[in-house]
Amino acid sequence: MQKASRLRRVIPVAIFSIVLLMGLALAWALHVSGAAQRRARMAADVEEIARAVEIRMGQNVAVLRAVKAMIEIDPGRMTRERFSRFVSKIDLPNVYPGIRGLGFAARIPVGAEQAARARYELPRDIFPQTSEEIRAPVALLEPRDARNEAALGFDMFSEPRRRAAMVLSETEDQPVATAPVILAQEIDSDVQNGFLVYLPTRDAQGAAYGFAYAPFRVGDFLSDAGVRSLLERYALRVDDVTTGEPAPLFVAAPAAQGDSRVAQAVNVASRVWRIALAPISAKSAWIDALRPLGVALLALLLAALVAHAYRDQQRAQETESALSDARLKALADREVLLQEMNHRIKNAIARIAAIARSTARGSANLDEFQTSFFGRLAAMAAAQDLVTKGGDTVASLDDLLRAELDQIFPQGDPRLKLDGPPTQLDGRMTQALALVLHELATNAAKHGAARDPNGALAVRWRRHESELLTLEWIETCAPAPADPARKGFGSRLVTTIVEGELRGRVERELRPQGLRLLLEIPKNGDATKANADAAR
């Protein structure tokens, strides 16, 4: 029973746990799948950016090669006006907005600064001071706006990063980009990282006399490459990693989750850039997590509902089972009550018949018979009232015996002997012993000493120090019952009351001269406790 009860408690918990785990597994699968999808989408987007940067840089280098070719055709006739007309035809602001300008840096020895200034009509002296033997000032730069005007005369060979790119470009005869620099054109508060791409210009003998170059602001270049639309969804970071040590080029926004970054390398004019994308903010991560979180909450709710429904079903089954048990018990109690009522009716009829016979033998006339007979009937009714009366009224064992035995042995009859000390009984013990004595008296009237004119009955009782009550019932009559082994409903009832209700002991002995019955009953408190336990 305990195992079944424990199982009934465990099953709802198990159902709740299984459904919840299944829901959480689904939510985790959605989370992992969503993360994989986001990462795949970022990988596709970063690849698209890298491809766009490579394509756009290739287009810009093609324009730079055109500038180189135009300069090399007739270097001596290259003037500012001629160069300006050439660049204006390219239409940089509309066709190549990522290029800050197109220019030419003259390669001159130290000491030739004034001649170069006059040759290219520079608005200022060449700057800054340098310790190098060669200078490469900005001689031509178009379109001639305020930013580009500020760069004219700047000696790019004096700055290490620009110088390294120029040397490599001259050596390899290939377009070479610089490491991240701040352009000389940055004259206002809107400052961006930049880079320059150089391509050497050579005379007929192959000697380099300058560099065609293009300055770029990284942010403008990336916008021209078509990455501006992605900046609403991602944090974009571009680093120059040519030397292995990252040099920041561009940072659009700080990444919310660095471990979610997706990166790809791209070659930009002999340098290596690393383009990385990451979620732009924690808000986007939370938005992406809403779906698995919603599934987890639904799983929790579903698990609770399923477990609750199963528990309700269990309770309904338990209630139905309890009602069924109650109906069966009520039917069994009803059967017992019917049997007892039938038995009592038979006993009452037999006792009345015995009273009538006994009264008739001792009556001289009809009036005397009526007086004695109705008196005994009244005594029988009084005993019955004592049996059925509730409460905790104290009664005397002697009175209880006489209430029963006066109906079959007239008062003063020498055949009846009662011997015992005054003994008080509580209400419950009174009712129980009244039923026992009623059955014994009825049995004596039907089969024993009261039926035999020469029969006798002796009842002795004692209350011991242990509060144990012993009552001995001895009948003397002849002949004895024909079937001593048979026990009727009354005998079973006596045994049930004494041993079950009063927690006592019954010792029955049917001797040739008659019945001997010994009852041992614990003290009143134990009987009361036994009754209370039976009631529960």
C-alpha positions in Angstrom: 0.0 0.0 0.0 2.8 2.4 0.9 4.6 1.5 -2.3 1.5 2.2 -4.4 0.9 5.5 -2.6 4.6 6.5 -3.1 4.2 5.6 -6.8 1.1 7.8 -7.2 3.1 10.7 -5.8 6.1 10.1 -8.0 4.2 9.7 -11.3 3.0 13.3 -11.6 6.5 14.5 -10.8 8.0 12.2 -13.4 5.5 13.4 -16.0 6.2 17.0 -15.2 10.0 16.4 -15.4 9.8 14.5 -18.7 7.6 17.0 -20.4 9.7 19.9 -19.1 12.9 18.3 -20.2 11.5 17.6 -23.7 10.4 21.3 -23.9 13.8 22.5 -22.7 15.6 20.2 -25.1 13.4 21.7 -27.9 14.2 25.3 -26.7 17.9 24.5 -26.6 17.8 23.0 -30.1 16.0 26.2 -31.3 18.7 28.3 -29.5 21.5 26.3 -31.0 19.9 26.3 -34.4 19.2 30.1 -34.2 22.8 30.7 -33.2 24.0 28.6 -36.1 21.7 30.4 -38.5 22.9 33.8 -37.2 26.5 32.7 -37.5 26.0 31.4 -41.0 24.2 34.6 -42.0 27.1 36.7 -40.6 29.6 34.5 -42.4 27.8 35.1 -45.7 27.6 38.8 -45.0 31.3 39.1 -44.1 32.2 37.2 -47.2 30.0 39.6 -49.2 31.8 42.6 -47.6 35.3 41.1 -48.4 34.3 40.4 -52.0 32.9 44.0 -52.4 36.1 45.5 -50.8 38.3 43.5 -53.2 36.2 44.4 -56.3 36.1 48.1 -55.3 39.8 48.2 -54.6 40.5 46.6 -58.0 38.4 49.3 -59.7 40.2 52.0 -57.7 43.6 50.6 -58.6 42.5 50.5 -62.3 41.8 54.3 -62.1 45.2 54.8 -60.4 46.9 52.9 -63.2 45.2 55.3 -65.7 46.7 58.2 -63.8 50.1 56.6 -63.9 49.8 56.1 -67.6 48.7 59.7 -68.2 51.7 61.0 -66.2 54.2 58.8 -67.9 53.1 59.7 -71.5 54.7 63.2 -71.2 56.1 64.0 -67.8 57.5 67.3 -68.9 54.2 68.7 -69.9 52.3 67.6 -66.8 50.9 70.7 -65.3 48.2 71.4 -62.8 45.6 72.4 -65.4 46.3 69.4 -67.5 46.1 67.0 -64.5 42.9 68.7 -63.3 41.2 68.3 -66.6 42.1 64.6 -66.7 40.7 63.9 -63.1 37.6 65.9 -63.7 36.7 63.6 -66.6 36.8 60.6 -64.2 34.1 62.3 -62.1 35.4 61.0 -58.7 32.5 62.3 -56.5 29.9 60.4 -58.5 31.7 57.4 -59.9 34.3 56.7 -57.3 33.1 58.4 -54.1 35.4 56.2 -52.0 38.6 57.8 -53.4 39.4 61.0 -51.5 41.4 62.2 -54.6 44.0 61.4 -57.2 47.5 62.8 -57.0 51.1 62.8 -57.9 54.1 62.9 -55.5 57.3 64.0 -57.1 60.5 62.1 -56.1 63.2 64.7 -55.6 66.5 64.9 -53.7 66.8 67.1 -50.6 67.8 70.6 -51.8 65.5 70.7 -54.8 62.4 71.8 -52.8 62.2 75.4 -54.2 62.4 74.2 -57.8 59.7 71.6 -57.2 57.5 74.3 -55.6 57.8 76.5 -58.6 57.4 73.6 -61.0 54.1 72.5 -59.6 52.9 75.9 -58.3 52.6 74.7 -54.7 50.9 77.2 -52.3 53.5 76.6 -49.5 56.9 75.4 -48.9 57.5 71.6 -48.7 57.0 70.3 -45.2 57.9 68.9 -42.7 61.7 68.9 -42.1 63.3 65.6 -42.8 66.5 63.6 -42.2 66.0 61.6 -45.3 68.0 62.2 -48.5 64.9 61.9 -50.7 61.6 63.8 -50.5 58.2 62.9 -52.1 56.0 66.0 -51.7 52.4 66.1 -52.8 52.8 68.0 -56.1 49.4 67.4 -57.7 46.1 66.5 -56.0 42.6 66.7 -57.5 39.9 67.6 -57.0 41.2 70.8 -55.5 39.0 71.3 -52.5 39.9 72.6 -49.0 40.9 69.2 -47.7 43.2 68.4 -50.7 44.5 71.9 -50.8 45.8 71.4 -47.2 47.8 68.3 -48.3 49.8 70.1 -51.1 53.5 70.3 -50.3 53.4 67.5 -47.6 56.5 65.3 -47.8 55.1 61.8 -47.6 58.5 60.2 -47.7 59.2 61.8 -44.3 56.6 59.6 -42.6 57.6 56.0 -41.9 54.4 54.2 -43.0 54.1 56.1 -46.2 57.8 55.7 -46.9 57.6 51.9 -46.4 54.8 51.7 -48.9 56.6 53.8 -51.5 59.8 51.8 -51.2 57.9 48.5 -51.6 55.9 49.8 -54.5 59.0 51.1 -56.3 60.7 47.7 -55.7 57.8 45.5 -56.7 56.5 47.9 -59.4 53.0 47.1 -58.0 50.3 49.2 -56.3 51.0 49.1 -52.5 48.8 50.4 -49.7 50.1 51.9 -46.5 49.4 50.8 -43.0 46.6 52.9 -41.2 47.5 56.6 -41.2 45.8 59.9 -40.6 45.6 61.7 -44.0 47.0 65.2 -44.3 43.6 66.2 -45.5 42.0 65.7 -42.1 41.6 69.4 -41.2 38.3 69.4 -39.3 36.7 67.4 -36.4 35.4 64.6 -38.7 38.7 62.6 -38.5 38.8 59.0 -39.9 41.6 56.5 -40.2 43.0 56.5 -43.8 45.4 54.8 -46.1 47.1 55.6 -49.4 47.9 53.4 -52.4 51.1 54.2 -54.4 52.1 53.2 -57.9 55.6 54.3 -59.2 55.9 56.5 -62.3 59.0 55.8 -64.4 60.8 57.5 -67.3 61.9 55.9 -70.6 65.0 54.4 -68.9 62.8 52.9 -66.1 63.9 55.2 -63.4 61.3 56.2 -60.9 60.7 59.9 -60.7 57.5 60.0 -58.6 54.4 58.2 -57.5 50.8 58.2 -58.7 48.7 57.8 -55.6 45.2 57.9 -54.2 44.3 58.8 -50.6 41.4 57.0 -48.9 39.3 57.6 -45.8 38.4 54.1 -44.6 34.8 54.9 -43.6 34.1 56.5 -47.0 35.8 53.7 -48.8 33.7 51.0 -47.0 30.5 52.9 -47.7 31.5 53.1 -51.4 32.0 49.3 -51.2 28.4 48.9 -50.1 28.7 47.9 -46.5 26.7 50.8 -45.0 23.4 48.9 -45.0 25.0 46.1 -42.9 26.0 48.5 -40.1 22.4 48.6 -38.8 22.6 44.9 -38.0 26.3 44.3 -37.1 29.2 45.8 -35.3 31.9 46.0 -38.1 35.6 46.1 -37.3 38.4 46.3 -39.8 42.1 45.7 -38.8 45.3 45.7 -40.8 47.0 42.4 -39.9 49.7 42.4 -42.5 52.5 42.2 -39.9 50.5 39.8 -37.6 49.8 42.5 -35.1 46.3 44.0 -35.6 46.3 47.7 -36.4 42.8 49.2 -36.1 41.4 50.7 -39.4 37.7 51.1 -38.7 35.3 50.3 -35.9 31.6 51.0 -36.5 30.2 50.0 -33.1 31.4 47.9 -30.1 30.4 44.3 -30.3 28.0 42.9 -27.7 29.3 39.4 -27.9 33.0 39.0 -28.8 32.7 35.2 -29.0 30.1 35.5 -31.7 32.5 37.4 -34.0 32.9 36.1 -37.6 36.0 37.3 -39.5 37.5 37.0 -43.0 40.8 38.2 -44.4 41.0 40.2 -47.6 43.9 41.4 -49.7 44.0 45.2 -50.3 46.9 46.4 -52.5 49.5 44.1 -51.1 48.2 44.4 -47.5 46.0 42.1 -45.5 42.8 43.3 -43.8 40.7 41.3 -41.4 37.0 42.2 -41.6 35.0 41.0 -38.6 31.2 41.1 -37.9 29.5 40.7 -34.5 26.0 41.3 -33.1 25.6 45.0 -32.7 24.1 45.0 -29.1 22.8 42.8 -26.3 19.3 43.9 -27.4 19.6 42.0 -30.6 20.9 38.9 -28.8 17.8 39.1 -26.4 15.5 39.5 -29.4 17.0 36.4 -31.0 16.7 34.5 -27.7 12.9 35.3 -27.3 11.8 32.3 -29.4 13.6 29.6 -27.5 12.8 31.4 -24.2 9.1 31.4 -25.3 9.3 27.7 -26.1 10.9 27.0 -22.7 8.1 28.9 -20.9 5.4 27.1 -22.9 7.1 23.8 -22.0 7.1 24.7 -18.3 3.4 25.6 -18.6 2.5 22.4 -20.5 4.4 20.3 -18.1 2.6 21.8 -15.1 -0.8 21.4 -16.9 -0.1 17.7 -17.8 1.1 16.9 -14.3 -1.9 18.7 -12.8 -4.3 16.9 -15.1 -2.8 13.6 -14.2 -3.0 14.4 -10.5 -6.6 15.4 -10.9 -7.3 12.1 -12.6 -5.5 10.3 -9.8 -7.6 12.1 -7.2 -10.8 11.3 -9.1 -9.9 7.7 -9.2 -9.0 7.7 -5.5 -12.3 9.4 -4.7 -14.2 6.9 -6.8 -12.3 4.0 -5.2 -13.0 5.5 -1.7 -16.7 5.8 -2.5 -16.7 2.3 -3.8 -15.0 1.0 -0.6 -17.5 3.1 1.5 -20.4 1.5 -0.4 -19.1 -2.0 0.1 -18.5 -1.3 3.8 -22.0 0.2 4.1 -23.4 -2.9 2.5 -21.4 -5.2 4.8 -22.4 -3.1 7.9 -26.0 -3.3 6.7 -25.7 -7.1 6.4 -24.3 -7.4 9.9 -27.0 -5.2 11.3 -29.7 -7.2 9.6 -28.2 -10.4 11.0 -27.9 -9.0 14.4 -31.4 -7.6 14.3 -32.7 -10.9 13.1 -30.8 -12.7 15.8 -32.0 -10.3 18.5 -35.6 -10.7 17.4 -35.2 -14.5 17.7 -33.5 -14.1 21.1 -36.2 -11.8 22.3 -38.9 -14.2 21.2 -37.0 -17.1 22.9 -36.5 -15.2 26.0 -40.1 -14.1 26.2 -41.1 -17.7 25.7 -38.7 -18.8 28.5 -40.1 -16.1 30.7 -43.6 -17.2 30.0 -42.8 -20.9 30.8 -41.0 -20.0 34.0 -43.7 -17.6 35.1 -46.5 -20.2 34.3 -44.8 -22.9 36.4 -44.6 -20.6 39.4 -48.0 -19.0 39.2 -51.1 -20.2 41.0 -53.6 -18.4 38.8 -53.9 -16.1 35.8 -53.7 -12.9 37.7 -50.4 -13.9 39.4 -49.1 -15.0 36.0 -49.9 -11.6 34.4 -48.3 -9.7 37.2 -45.1 -11.8 37.2 -44.9 -12.0 33.4 -45.4 -8.3 32.6 -42.9 -7.4 35.4 -40.3 -9.6 33.8 -41.0 -8.1 30.4 -40.4 -4.6 32.0 -37.1 -5.8 33.4 -36.1 -7.1 29.9 -37.0 -3.7 28.4 -35.0 -1.9 31.1 -31.9 -4.1 30.2 -32.4 -3.3 26.6 -32.6 0.4 27.4 -29.4 0.1 29.3 -27.7 -1.5 26.4 -28.8 1.1 23.9 -28.3 4.2 26.1 -25.2 6.3 25.1 -22.9 8.5 27.0 -20.4 7.8 29.8 -22.9 7.0 32.6 -21.4 4.8 35.3 -23.2 1.5 36.0 -22.7 -1.2 38.5 -21.8 -4.7 37.2 -24.1 -6.2 39.9 -27.0 -4.1 38.6 -26.2 -5.0 35.0 -26.3 -8.8 35.9 -29.5 -8.5 37.8 -31.2 -6.5 35.0 -30.4 -9.4 32.7 -30.8 -12.4 35.0 -34.0 -11.3 36.8 -35.8 -12.0 33.6 -35.0 -15.8 33.7 -34.3 -16.3 37.5 -36.9 -14.6 39.7 -35.5 -12.4 42.4 -34.6 -14.6 45.4 -34.4 -17.7 43.3 -31.9 -20.0 45.0 -30.7 -21.3 41.7 -28.9 -18.0 41.0 -25.8 -17.0 42.9 -23.9 -13.7 42.3 -20.6 -13.2 44.1 -18.3 -10.3 43.6 -17.2 -6.9 45.0 -18.9 -3.6 43.9 -17.6 -2.8 40.5 -18.4 0.3 38.5 -18.3 0.3 34.7 -18.1 3.3 32.3 -20.7 3.8 29.6 -18.9 2.0 26.8 -17.9 -1.0 29.0 -21.5 -1.1 30.3 -22.9 -1.4 26.8 -20.4 -4.0 25.7 -20.9 -6.2 28.8 -24.7 -5.8 28.5 -24.6 -7.3 25.1 -22.3 -10.2 26.3 -24.5 -10.8 29.4 -27.6 -10.6 27.2 -26.3 -13.3 24.9 -25.2 -15.5 27.9 -28.6 -15.1 29.6 -30.5 -15.8 26.4 -28.3 -18.9 25.9 -29.0 -20.0 29.4 -32.8 -19.5 28.9 -32.8 -21.4 25.6 -30.3 -24.2 26.2 -28.9 -24.0 29.7 -29.5 -23.6 33.4 -32.6 -21.5 33.1 -34.3 -24.0 30.9 -33.7 -26.9 33.3 -36.0 -26.7 36.4 -33.2 -28.2 38.4 -30.5 -26.1 36.8 -28.4 -23.4 38.6 -26.2 -20.5 37.6 -23.2 -19.1 39.5 -21.6 -15.8 38.5 -18.4 -14.7 40.2 -16.2 -11.7 39.4 -13.1 -10.1 40.8 -11.2 -6.8 40.1 -7.4 -7.5 40.5 -4.7 -5.0 41.4 -3.8 -4.8 37.7 -7.3 -3.5 37.1 -8.0 -6.8 35.2 -11.7 -7.8 35.6 -12.3 -11.6 35.6 -15.9 -12.9 35.4 -16.7 -16.6 35.7 -20.0 -17.9 34.4 -20.9 -21.4 35.6 -24.1 -23.2 34.6 -25.2 -26.5 36.1 -27.9 -28.4 34.2 -28.8 -31.7 32.6 -28.7 -32.7 29.9 -25.8 -30.7 28.1 -26.3 -29.4 24.6 -26.1 -32.1 21.9 -23.5 -30.3 19.6 -21.0 -28.6 21.8 -18.6 -28.0 18.9 -21.2 -25.8 17.1 -20.9 -22.0 17.7 -23.8 -19.8 16.8 -24.0 -16.1 16.1 -24.3 -15.3 19.8 -21.1 -17.2 20.7 -19.3 -15.4 17.9 -20.6 -12.1 19.0 -19.5 -12.7 22.6 -16.0 -13.6 21.4 -15.9 -10.6 19.0 -16.9 -8.1 21.8 -14.6 -9.4 24.5 -11.5 -10.1 22.4 -12.0 -7.4 19.7 -13.7 -4.5 21.4 -12.7 -5.0 25.1 -9.2 -6.4 24.2 -9.9 -9.3 26.6 -9.9 -13.0 26.5 -12.7 -15.7 26.4 -12.2 -19.2 27.8 -15.1 -21.5 27.0 -15.5 -25.0 28.5 -18.6 -27.1 27.9 -18.6 -29.7 30.7 -21.0 -32.7 31.1 -22.7 -30.8 33.9 -23.0 -27.6 32.0 -21.2 -24.5 30.5 -18.2 -22.8 32.2 -17.2 -19.4 30.8 -14.2 -17.3 31.9 -14.0 -13.7 30.8 -10.8 -11.6 31.4 -11.3 -7.9 30.6 -8.6 -5.2 31.0 -9.3 -2.0 33.0 -11.7 0.6 31.8 -9.0 2.8 30.3 -7.8 0.1 28.0 -11.3 -0.7 26.9 -11.9 2.9 26.2 -8.7 3.1 24.2 -9.7 0.0 22.3 -13.1 1.5 21.5 -11.5 4.8 20.4 -9.1 2.9 18.1 -12.0 0.9 16.7 -13.9 4.1 16.1 -10.9 5.6 14.2 
